């Protein structure tokens, strides 16, 4: 008889775990409190825009092997697209200047020795300071690890690290930043190409994963909220015994497992004594229903403005504000007008013709990637051998990203299927 595993949470980490469990022969029961799957990486049809949009503009890099591998495993590899070269256009909204950062395809960073490909106004020696992040000490911030000012910081490091960590980069964890650099920049430009979901995250990750699970016999229970976990057994052999949902109780057999892939605040309520991040940061995305100019870049970094990054989709222009808590109380109309002025300037469009717009605010988009919060991230294993944790807030070694979320789910699934001792 195959082992039954109850996966709690159908966000990206839960779906990645469920697919991995099914591939390894487990019978999967997937529970999701919401009426839909996807969590913070879902797509939905917005009536105002008359378009399907994501609830956040999520960036994947070509060096994110877990994310790309997961898309391939669920039959959706062709949904992820991006430029063939690791080029990043930028615009300074204050001065109006534009340039493109063009990283070398190979591992040798030849681009930093060419004034036409590196950040204007920088010298090759400026980039060697990044080595300090590769050997950063735990508990240290980026501001404590390298000089967080100057032209390279303002025009490249600050916008990239802000997007990765979603906190003020000076205060962000140097270890997390260094780990990302090791997997991307250190591997060469071909690991740094920006990848996006051409038809939205739902088509790229959520819907294909659900179809695969259904075809494999998984039971998917939407609107199934876990309210309590009960434990039983002696001190040395305590294990999850029952799961209480809103209207039902599920007994966990001696060979069954539970994989908890819920937000950190929910996990703390369910798991006794769990240490987890307690600080979170907002992300705001604004969408404008207008066709991008012909041949406009798919992604542009914006400096000295309110928005941080501008994305061009087939039917709209969209901007993202990271570490956006300071704007969550700003009137939506006011924020939309401010952001449209920046979009119009960057895309060379008439500013007086603001198109239909929509603003999406995710107040708890990511855990705050600070050294103090990094120390609170729990391991995948718990003290109960049949209970594992998954989520981008667990100790993945990465910030709260799609890559970290998928890795966490897959790791939790593998550990549950390969326990250190007989359950």
N, C-alpha and C positions, 0 to 999 in steps of 0.2 A: 504494500500500500504506500502511495506517495505521501510525502510529508505535507501537511497543510500549514501555510504561513499566512497570517493576517497582516496585511500592510495597511497601516493607518495613515491616510493622507495621499491624495492623488495629484500632488504637485509634481514638479520635475524629478525630485529625489525619490519620491514614492513610486512614480512610474518607472524610473530607471531600475529601482530595486525589484519591482514586480516583474519586469521583463527578464532581468537576470535570474530571478528565482525560477521563473517558468522555464527558461532555457536549461536550468540545472535540474529540472524534473519535479519541482515542487508544485503542489496544488495551491493556487493563489486566490485569496479572497481580499479584494481591494475595497477599502472603506474611505469615503470622502464626505466630510460634513457639509460641504457646499453642494448645490444642485448641479455643479459642473466640475470637471477636472481641470487641472492646469495651474492652480494656485496663482502665483505672481507671474507666471509665464504663459498666460492664456490669450487667445484672440476672441474678439466678439464684434458683432455688427453694431455700429454706432449710427443711430437714426439721424442724428443731427448732421453728421458728415456724409451719410449715405454710403458708408464704406466699412469694411472689416479692418479693425485695427488691433494692435497688441496693447495690453495694459501697461506696457513699458517698452522703451527702445533698448533692447538688450544686444550687446555686441559680443560676438564670438571671434576669436583669433584662429588663424589657420594652424597654430601650434596647440590648440585645445583638442587633443587626441580623443579624450573621453567623449566630448560632445559630438565630434565628427563621427566617431565610431558608433555611438548610440544611434545617430541619425541613419547611418548605413544599416545597422542591425534591424531597425524597424522599417526599412525600405523607403526612407525619405531623404537620402543623400542629395538628390537633385534639387531639394527645396532650399539648400544652403548655397548661396552664391556670393561672389565678391570679386574684386579686381584681381588680375593676374599678377600684379606687381604690388609690393608693400609700400604704396605711396599714400601720404596723408596731407591733403591740402588744408591750409589754415588761412584765417582772415583776422586781422586786428580791427575790431569794430571802431576803435577810437581813432586810429590813424588812417584806416582804409587800406593798409598794405596787405598784400597776399603773397603767399609762398607755398611750396609743396616740399614736405619732408620725403625724401626718396631713399629708402633703406636698400642696401645691397642685398641681392637674392641669397648669396652664399653666407657662410658663417663668418668670413673675414669682414669686419665692419668698414669696408672701404669708403662708405658714404660719409663718414665723419671727417675724412681727409679731403673732401671735395666741397668747395664753397657753394657749388650749385645744387648740392643734394642735402647738405646739413642745414640746420637752422641759421638763417641770416644773422650775422653779427656775433656768431660763436666761433671758437677755435677748437681744433682737435683735442687739445689738452683738457678742455672743459668737460668732455665726455668721460674721461677716465675716472672722474669722481664717482661714477655709477658703480664702480667696483666695490666701493664701500658697502653698498646695499647687498651685494652678493655674500658678504661675510658679516652681516649685521648681527649684533647680540640680541638675544631675546629680551623683551621688555623695553627696548629702545625705540624711540620715535624716529621718523625720517629726519626731522629737524635736528635731532641729536646725533644723527649719523653722518649727514653731509650738509654742505652749505646750501641752504634753501633760499637762495636769492640769485640775482643775476639774470642775464639774457636767456641762458639755457633753461633755467628754472621757469621763468615766466612764460616762455614761448613753447616749451615742450614738456618738461617734467611735471609741472603743476597741472596742466590739463589732462595728461595721460593718467597720472596717479590719482587725480580727483575722480576720474571715471572708473578706475579700478577699485578704489577704496571707499568712495562715497563719504569721505570725511575730509576736513582740511588736511591736505597732504603733509604739512609740517607736523601735524599731530598723529598722523597715521602710523601703523606698525611697519617698521623698517623690515622686519622679517617677512611679512606678507608681500611687501613690494619686491623684496629680493627674490622670493620664490617665483613670482610671476616673471621677473626678468630672466631667471635661469631657464624657464620653459619657453620663452619667446625670443627676446632680443639676443640672448646668448646662443640660441640655436640658429640665428641668422634671419634675414628678412623673410624668407619663405615660411617662417613660423609666426610672422607678424602681420600677415595680410588680414584686413578686416572682413569678416564674414557676417552676412545678415540672412534672415529668412525671407525669401522673395515673396511668399504669399502669407507671411505671418507665422508666429510661433506655433499656433494651433496646427497648421498644416505640416510644419517641420518636425514637431516633437509630440504634441499631445494626441491628436487624432490618430496618427499612425500607430502610436504605442497602444492606445485603447483597442484599436482593431486587432493588432497582433495578440494582445492578451485575450480578447474575446474568442478569436479563432483557436487559441490554445486551450480554451476551456476555463479561463479565469472567471470568477464571479465578481462583478463590479457593482458595488452598492453606493450609489450617490445619495446624498441627504442622510448619511449614516454617521452621526456624531458620537464619538467616544466620550463618555462622561466620567468613567472611572476604570482603573485597573486594580484587580485584586490579586494578592500574592498568597502563596501557601507553601508549606514545607518547613523543615528545620532550618536553623541559621545557616548551615553550610550548603543546603540544597533548596533554598527558597527559589521559587520560580513563578512566572505569571500563571495564574490559575483560571481567571475569568476576565472577560472584557464586558463592561456594561455600556450599552448604547442607549439611546433615548427610550426605546421601548422594548429592547431585547437584551438578554444576557447570553454570551457565547462562552462555552467552556473550552479551555485550551488543553488539548490532550497531551499525554506525556511525551509525544514525539513531535508536537506542533511548535510553531514559533510565532513571535510577534515582532514586527518591524515598525517602529514609530517614526514616521516622516511628517511631522507636524511642525508649526512654527515654535520657536524657542519658548515663548510665553505660555503656549498650550502645553508643551512638554513639561515645563516646571510644575504646572498644576496637576499633571497626571503621574509623574514619577517622583516618589519620595526622595528628598535630599538631593535632587538634581542641581548641579551647578551649570549655569548657562548664561550667555550674554544678556545684559539687562538694559543696554542702551542701543537705540536704533536711529536710523537717519532716513529722511524722506527723499523721494525723487519726484520731480514734476515733469510731465511731458505735455507739450502743446502741439496740436495738429492743425494744419491749415489746408483746407480743401482747394488746392490749386495745383495745376500741373507744373512740375519743375521745368525750368528753362532747358532747351535742347542741349544734351551732352553735359548737363550739370553733374558734378561729382556726387556720388552716393552718400558721402560722409565728409563733413568739413568741421574742423575745429574752430571755435569762435573764442577770441580773446577780448578781454576788457569789456564784457557785456554781461547781461543777465543770464543768457543761455550759454551752455558749454559746448554743445555739439549740435550740428544741423544734419538731418538725414533727408535724403530725397527718395521718395517712393514714386511709383507710377502715377498715383492719383493725389499726392499730397506732399507737403513739406512739413517736417516735424522737428522740434527741438527738445533737448533734454537739459534740465537743471539738476545737477547733482548736489548732495549735501544741502537740500532745499528747505530745511525747517524754517528758515527766516522768511520764506515766501508763502507758507501754508495758510497764513491769515490774510494775505493780500487779496482784495476783491478780484474775482476771476476776470471781469471785464478789463480792469486796470492792467492786470498781468498780461492778458492777451494782447492789448494794444502795445505794451512795451516790447513783448516778444516779436510781434509782427514787424515792428520797425526794424528790429535786428535781422529778421528773416529777409525782409524786403531789401535791406542794404546788402546782405550777403549774396542774395540771388539776383540782384539788379532788377527788382520789380518795383512798380509804383507803390509807394508807401500808403497813399491815400485810399487805395482800394483793398481794404482788408477783407479777405474771403471768409467764408463760414469757418468757424474754429471750434475746437474742443480742447479742454484742459483736463488731464488725468493726474490726480495727486495720490501717490502711494506713501502714506505717512510712516509706515514701518517697512520701507522697501528692503533695507539691509540692516544687519547688525552693524554697529559702529566699529570700524576696523582700527580700533585704538589698541595700543599694547595692553592696557588694563582689561579690555574686553576679550582680546585674543587669549589671555590667560584663563578666561572663564569658559572657553569652548570645551565641551565634554568629548570624550573618546566615543568611538562607535559602540564598543562593548559596555554593557552595564554589569552590575553585580549579580544580575539575574541571567543565567546562561541562555534562556530562551527569549530574551528581549534585547534588540539592537536599536540604535538611534541612527537616523539619517537626516540630512538637511544641510544647507550651505552654512548654517551657524555652528555645526559640529567641527571638530578639529581636523579639517581637511588640509591645512597648511596653505590654503588659498583664501582670498577675500570671498565675499558673497557673490559668486558668479554662477553662470550656467554650468561651467566646467566643474566647479567645486560641488555643485548640487548633484550632478550626475555621478561624479566619483563617489560621493558619500553614499548614494543609494546602492551602487554596485558593490562597494566595499561591505556595507552592512549585509547585503544578500549573501555574499561569499562567506563572511564570518558566521552567519547563521547556518549555512549549509555545511560548514566545516568547523564545528565546535571543538574546543581544545580537549574536552572530555565528553564522555557519552552522556547525553541528556536523559 
